[in-house]
Amino acid sequence: MKRTIFEVILALALVGAGAFGWTNWKQNQTASKQVTELKTASEEADKASKEKTDAIKAAEEEMSALRAEMAPLEKAARELTAVKGALANGATLADLETAYKSQKKLSAERHVGLGALRMLTKGAEDAGSVDAFRKALDLSELGDRKNIVCAAQLGLLAAGEQVTVLAECLPQSLKPEGATQGKSGKDAPTEKSSEKAGQAKDNGDDHSKPGDKTGEKKTAHWSYDGEMGPERWGKEFPTCAKGKSQAPLDIRGPFVKTRSVVTTDYKEGPLKMVNNGHTIQVNVPAGSKLRIDGVAYELLQFHFHRPSEEKLDGKPMAMVIHFVHKNAEGKLAVLGVLLKEGNENPGIKTLWANMPLEEGPEIAPDAVTFNPGNLLPREFDFFSYEGSLTTPPCTEGVRFFILKTTVNVAKEQVTAFPFKRNARPVQALNGREIFTN
Ligand SMILES: [Zn+2]
């Protein structure tokens, strides 16, 4: 019996040990599985964490880019707040309205001014402001004043009015979708006019085409190609077709010797430039002179053609500068300086840094002065002939002096000129003599 009991105990012990061992093994296995799972989870967490770090880094970069973009806007906002604060009591607006009341009809400029002042004083939704901008737009569409058109359109846009805004009127921050950001959520029909204006921008020659502006003004437009190109100028400007001493010329021999002496006395003065849709023109303050055999001609303006309008033995140069002068009797004289591709021209560098790329009113950059003499060569040997204005109305009686010595212009400077081609073709000589000194 004792033995039997012992055997039973032994058997139980064995079973117990086995069970213990199995449980242990089982627990071990579970633990190992858990470790593997934890390891995988940890690896995944690492990966996710790295992805998050990358995302944070990207967000930080974006933030810093945004901050850089915001800086000028913040400045503009501060300025605007200051101006609004100064006008808040409405006295300035009241003064101006009283002053204008005596006049029957206000100019587009004054309407725009009133609109702006009302908006600053009374807020964007002020009906009087909207009314003033509308009046300005109506008036300016009759004329050719893009700055007023832009001011009025942007004023109406700010007031949440439905308005077509020309692409060139929009500040950089509002392009291109900004045109439809009317406050009241109205869809301004800007797409079409924006595209159109954008195309015109790429093709300098198209600037003067009717339909370029909201105004659709139909006046005597002309251009350097297409329907209103040089071959058709005569339709509206008869002298262009019928004149017998038209310019430019293809300059080639035989030449007639002249003893005429030409000198310049150009002065430094404040820079004033205009993109008139046909060229870049620098308007020169009084005091710069050209002397032809001692007779003084006042320099009025100078402008550029690309390529040169004049040809030398059939070949044009990269560009030409025409310095336009007038004497006391009203006679015009043009001094032509041919630009040849070569080194950068420092004078042109200054001009190009300030030139308006789009057609518009004259600009006068702050504190920039310019001496037209910087664009002249040292040598003053010339070809000379009687010619005409090389743009409509092609008026004759203009004396031309084309300098033989060329001046350098860099290829990049030629390309940066906003008109791809603004040169009238050479005209018939019709028995005229070309002189040389
Ligand atoms: Zn010219």
Boltz pocket constraint, residues with backbone or C-beta under 6 A from the ligand:
constraints:
  - pocket:
      binder: B
      contacts: [[A, 303], [A, 304], [A, 305], [A, 322], [A, 390]]
      max_distance: 6.0
